[in-house]
Amino acid sequence: MNVNEENMYQALIDKNPAFEGIFVVAVKTTGVFCRSTCTARKPRRENVEFFASCKDALRHGYRPCKICSPLQKSGETPAAISKLLNDINRNPVTDMNDGELRRRGIEPHSARRWFKKHHGMTFHAYRRMMRLNAAFTKIRLGEKITSAAFDSGYGSLSGFNEYFRSVVGDAPSNSKSKTLITIKRIETPIGPMYACATEKGICMLEFTDRRMLETELKELVTHLNAVILPGENSFITKLRQELTEYFGKTRKSFTVPLHMPGTEFQQAVWQELQKIPYGTTVSYKKQAKALHKPDAVRAVANANGRNRISIVIPCHRVIGEDGSLTGYGGGLPRKKWLLDFEKKRG
């Protein structure tokens, strides 16, 4: 894909999130520069110029837009919300009513809007899910249901049982047959992502605007007989650190354990993807040959498309036989960005 000025301008008109981090646009008449999803009035084509980074725009004398704040990561968590999340990650039982939010300088309605936009639920619903995650984990580790409920901040056992059943779909006494998938939002230079992990490893890493995201989450729930709850676990902590190093140009491969439910063929394809060296690309045809299935090019391409762990399992390194960029769940602009990013270092 050739990310030229015409499709960058179209991305600006469409507020296309797939171009986040790919370019910034500078407006000659106002002297400001914006991200691709800026909600300000769109300038005329002849009044804009494009830059690969904020640093380039600043070097040319432009100042950052106050509406879309291009110097921040896409979807970056406000500092007060970030501290709030850290506190409830450390202790989900911490009391966080509206009065406590105001004491922290956060208006409850602002917290509600932010959590609804980025997590699909209100702050208080998110906190209840975090507490349930803590209780669920305790039960799976062998703790008695009563102590797990009260230790996780529930005032009554009946209330805990009712809420647990409404979310998990079963009684706490039957929960050991369920897999707990913990989900966490992670920010990257090319857009926010959702990371999911079981007690075995990372099972999903996808951009939050991926069209197939809901389908992939449902597949995980079905494959693993699972319930998905927000929270933190050691694999997500390790993944976040390794992603920071990857984007910071100090890491070329990942060591975080993975949990990849799928067919035997899909798992073989995903294993092969992890063998593609950093900074290089292969064709679907070459990948099929490496799997000793030279006639299964289409099946290989389909399995690549079903990869749920972006970047770590580098399906972005597979291209068409003619060198063209083909489909990518995170969007072709991100695929090109990742390939260019790795090629400069590879």
Long-range contacts (C-beta under 8 A, 24 or more apart in sequence): 1-324, 1-325, 1-332, 1-333, 1-335, 1-336, 3-333, 3-336, 5-50, 8-36, 8-50, 9-45, 9-48, 9-50, 11-36, 11-333, 12-36, 12-38, 12-42, 12-48, 13-42, 15-39, 16-331, 16-333, 17-74, 17-191, 17-209, 18-191, 18-209, 18-330, 18-331, 18-332, 18-333, 18-334, 19-331, 19-333, 20-74, 20-190, 20-191, 21-74, 21-188, 21-189, 21-190, 21-191, 21-334, 21-337, 22-190, 22-333, 22-334, 22-336, 22-337, 23-50, 23-51, 23-52, 24-50, 24-51, 24-53, 24-54, 24-56, 24-57, 24-70, 25-49, 25-50, 25-51, 26-50, 26-51, 26-57, 26-60, 26-62, 31-61, 31-62, 31-63, 32-62, 32-63, 32-64, 32-65, 32-66, 33-57, 33-58, 33-62, 33-63, 33-64, 33-65, 33-70, 34-65, 34-67, 34-68, 34-70, 35-65, 35-68, 35-70, 35-74, 37-68, 37-74, 38-65, 38-67, 38-68, 38-70, 39-67, 39-68, 40-65, 40-67, 40-68, 73-187, 73-188, 73-189, 73-192, 74-187, 74-190, 74-191, 74-192, 75-118, 75-187, 75-191, 75-192, 75-208, 76-187, 77-118, 77-187, 78-114, 80-104, 80-105, 80-106, 81-106, 81-111, 81-114, 84-111, 84-123, 88-127, 88-130, 89-130, 89-231, 89-232, 92-127, 92-130, 92-131, 92-133, 92-134, 92-152, 92-153, 92-231, 93-131, 93-134, 93-151, 93-152, 93-153, 96-123, 96-124, 96-127, 118-185, 118-192, 118-208, 119-185, 119-230, 126-230, 128-163, 129-167, 129-229, 129-230, 129-231, 130-229, 130-230, 130-231, 132-163, 132-164, 132-167, 132-168, 132-229, 133-180, 133-182, 133-229, 133-230, 133-231, 134-231, 135-160, 135-164, 135-172, 136-164, 136-168, 136-175, 136-180, 136-227, 136-229, 137-180, 139-172, 139-175, 139-176, 140-175, 140-176, 140-180, 140-199, 145-172, 145-173, 148-172, 167-227, 167-229, 168-227, 169-227, 177-225, 178-225, 178-226, 178-227, 179-224, 179-225, 179-226, 179-227, 180-226, 180-227, 180-229, 181-220, 181-221, 181-224, 181-226, 181-227, 181-228, 181-229, 182-228, 182-229, 182-230, 182-231, 182-232, 182-233, 182-236, 183-228, 183-229, 183-230, 183-231, 184-230, 184-231, 184-232, 184-236, 184-240, 186-236, 186-239, 186-240, 186-243, 188-243, 188-247, 189-247, 190-330, 190-334, 190-337, 190-338, 191-330, 191-334, 193-310, 195-236, 195-239, 195-240, 196-220, 196-228, 197-233, 197-235, 197-236, 197-239, 197-259, 198-224, 198-226, 198-259, 199-233, 200-257, 200-259, 201-235, 201-256, 201-257, 201-258, 201-259, 202-235, 202-236, 202-239, 202-256, 202-257, 202-258, 202-259, 202-309, 202-312, 203-258, 203-259, 203-260, 203-261, 203-308, 203-309, 204-308, 204-309, 205-239, 205-308, 205-309, 205-310, 205-311, 205-312, 206-308, 206-310, 206-329, 206-330, 207-310, 207-329, 207-330, 207-331, 207-334, 209-331, 210-329, 210-330, 211-329, 212-329, 216-308, 219-308, 220-261, 220-308, 223-261, 223-262, 224-261, 239-312, 242-312, 243-311, 246-311, 249-345, 252-278, 252-279, 252-342, 252-345, 252-346, 253-278, 254-312, 256-312, 258-309, 258-312, 258-313, 260-308, 260-309, 260-313, 262-303, 262-306, 265-299, 265-303, 266-303, 266-306, 269-300, 269-303, 269-304, 269-307, 270-303, 270-307, 270-309, 270-313, 273-304, 273-307, 273-313, 273-314, 273-315, 273-317, 273-318, 274-313, 274-314, 276-314, 276-317, 276-318, 277-346, 278-314, 278-342, 278-345, 278-346, 279-342, 279-343, 279-345, 279-346, 280-317, 280-346, 281-317, 281-318, 281-319, 281-339, 282-317, 282-318, 282-319, 283-318, 283-319, 283-320, 283-321, 284-318, 284-320, 284-321, 284-326, 285-321, 287-318, 301-326, 305-329, 311-338, 317-342
